[in-house]
């Protein structure tokens, strides 16, 4: 297949592009490198050193003989996106090209507006490009389990059958997003569902849980291909942060009671789920939703697992509870269905001691690059930052100015 990966220089996008290329698909990457710019804005850097995309792709081609095409562009620029779609003519588009951090979207008004503008407008542009240029193309969109929130009922895969006043209907599962980022993903889902109905677009929404892990078979081939390992409080995932903290002997920072429960999956399962969706496309006019995760953990359970694994390799690991800066229930019911991808052939990589050891070893190997000041939460859901103070604090190019990309 010809598969275009939007946001292919990012964490999920890079691993997905290499995996799909290694499976024999013809791959194109589109990216505007704004994710790298956000590192400069926030004064943070990935724990693992990331090479420029041109170098990464050159090493990949030298190692495998497989060429990945690359396009520099922004999905919010319709003319640019349409040009890429006309040039590449994809059978499927995998859409990772969004601002994906809830804390980033909650910094202040500008970051909230940027997140929703970037995500919603970019997805709308993509829907129009598919309709006008490659109407039979299958859209594989990365959604989020955060669209659902934490309802006191089981979470179904996208839809729920409701009986009301003697009548029954299958309706979209109620949305309870917890940040301006998650709200942008809900808007995306509604726009995609509408265009499937109105224009006959075929789309699969992958409501993904929290992804962990840095290595896949492909990213392990050479250090030049290594993937991101974000551990800061804005873009870092909780398991990455815990492993980086353990590597430094820093207490694991659990927000509140730590009873927050979420779905998790290995990055190796992310790339396989995308391939499964591409190989089993939605029908014309169909909007499918798959819940993409493999296990459920509380934050405290993850902290205890990291503490146990770290202690066994000689690290001194303690757990510290901090006031929760987010607006969320610290203890709640959570039971989400996730059977469709398993039925289509996913064989999950479950969180294991060997994987934890690997993550901790990566953190230890690069611990000279760890900045402990990035661990503490700075973004408060209830009290956004003053924009002027934030601008004075960060002297580098702000994320809203795309003149660099």
C-alpha positions, -999 to +999 in steps of 0.1 A: +000+000+000+009+037-004+006+051+031+012+088+040+021+094+077+013+129+088+035+139+117+060+112+108+089+129+126+072+126+160+071+098+186+043+076+173+047+088+137+084+079+134+080+044+148+050+038+126+066+050+094+097+028+099+076-002+108+052+001+078+082+007+055+098-025+069+066-044+061+070-035+025+046-005+022+055+026+003+057+053+029+057+091+028+063+114+058+048+149+062+061+171+091+066+207+099+090+200+128+070+221+152+073+193+178+111+200+179+103+237+183+082+230+213+112+215+230+130+249+226+100+268+238+097+247+270+134+244+277+131+206+275+147+180+254+140+143+248+161+121+270+173+102+239+192+124+213+172+128+181+190+134+148+175+157+121+149+139+099+171+141+068+199+121+086+174+096+101+160+088+067+195+086+051+206+061+077+173+041+073+178+039+035+215+029+039+206+001+064+175-013+046+176-002+010+141+012+015+134+048+007+109+069+026+097+100+009+096+132+030+076+163+026+080+194+047+047+211+053+019+220+077-015+204+076-031+238+085-019+250+051-044+235+027-025+243-005+006+225+008-014+195+020-033+192-013+000+193-032+014+165-011-018+144-015-018+150-053+019+140-055+018+109-033-017+096-040-020+075-008-042+045-003-043+054+034-034+084+054-022+080+090-029+112+109-005+120+138+000+156+129-016+172+160-006+189+192-010+159+215-003+172+250-031+180+275-008+200+298+004+221+268-031+229+259-038+241+294-008+265+298-028+296+289-052+310+264-027+311+235-018+275+239-054+264+241-063+284+210-033+270+191-041+234+201-077+236+189-068+256+158-040+234+148-058+201+154-093+209+142-083+230+112-056+205+102-081+176+103-107+196+084-081+203+057-073+167+055-109+157+051-113+181+022-081+170+006-093+134+007-127+143-007-113+164-035-081+145-045-082+108-033-119+101-024-113+064-019-083+069+005-088+055+040-082+079+069-066+063+099-069+090+126-052+088+160-078+097+186-075+093+223-092+074+251-093+108+269-124+117+248-145+094+270-133+107+304-140+084+333-177+076+333-192+053+360-202+028+334-182+005+310-167+024+280-177+008+247-158+011+215-171+044+201-208+036+202-234+026+228-270+013+224-295+035+242-331+026+251-352+056+259-390+060+261-395+026+244-372+033+215-336+021+209-307+036+189-270+030+185-253+064+193-218+078+198-206+071+233-209+102+255-178+124+256-163+138+288-130+153+277-106+166+304-086+193+287-087+217+257-065+191+239-090+163+245-118+187+234-100+192+201-100+154+195-137+153+202-143+180+176-121+159+152-142+129+158-175+147+151-161+163+119-148+129+106-181+112+114-201+139+096-179+138+065-182+100+064-219+104+064-221+134+040-193+126+016-188+088+018-153+091+033-139+059+049-123+065+083-110+046+114-106+065+147-080+049+169-088+060+204-054+053+219-044+050+255-011+061+270+019+048+250+051+036+266+084+023+253+111+038+230+123+009+210+109-011+181+127-036+159+133-008+134+143+020+158+168-004+174+188-009+142+210+021+148+213+049+174+205+074+146+170+059+144+163+061+181+129+073+191+119+101+215+118+095+253+099+125+267+099+127+305+090+163+313+057+173+329+042+187+297+049+161+270+063+132+290+042+102+297+039+090+333+059+058+329+087+077+312+088+103+339+089+076+366+118+058+349+138+090+345+131+099+382+142+064+393+174+067+372+183+099+392+172+086+426+144+113+425+111+104+442+084+092+418+059+120+416+024+106+419-004+132+415-029+130+443-039+096+456-027+079+423-060+061+417-063+076+382-068+047+359-060+047+322-054+023+293-018+017+283+000+001+254+035-006+241+048+014+211+052-019+193+015-024+196+008+011+184+025+005+151+009-029+146-026-015+154-021+011+126-011-016+102-041-037+111-064-007+105-048+000+071-050-036+060-087-038+071-101-005+058-134+010+067-162+007+041-172+037+021-191+061+043-182+042+075-168+058+106-153+031+128-139+035+163-113+011+178-102+015+214-064+011+211-048-001+244-039-034+259-039-030+297-053-008+325-032+006+354-036+032+380-008+057+383+001+044+417+004+008+404+028+020+377+049+038+404+050+007+425+061-014+395+089+011+387+100+012+423+102-026+424+121-029+391+145+000+400+153-014+434+162-048+418+189-031+397+203-012+426+185+022+424+171+039+455+135+046+445+108+063+467+073+074+459+060+109+467+024+121+464+019+157+451-013+178+449-030+170+416-027+200+392-054+185+370-092+185+372-098+148+375-111+122+398-082+107+418-102+074+424-129+062+400-144+033+381-128+025+348-135-004+325-130+002+288-137-024+260-108-030+236-117-062+217-118-053+180-081-050+173-074-082+192-100-099+170-083-085+139-050-101+149-032-079+174-009-099+197-002-075+226+031-069+243+021-066+279+040-045+304+066-069+319+096-067+342+119-071+313+104-041+296+105-020+327+142-030+331+148-019+295+131+015+300+150+021+333+183+011+316+177+036+288+170+063+314+202+053+333+223+052+300+212+088+292+208+102+327+234+129+321+208+145+299+180+144+325+169+178+338+152+172+372+136+207+372+113+194+344+097+168+368+076+192+389+041+201+376+039+237+364+007+237+345-024+241+367-058+232+351-076+255+375-053+285+373-038+291+338-005+310+335-004+347+329+005+349+292+028+379+296+047+362+324+050+330+303+063+350+274+089+367+295+100+334+310+106+317+277+127+338+254+129+314+225+106+314+195+070+309+207+051+279+195+024+300+177+050+315+153+055+290+125+080+312+106+107+286+113+090+257+097 
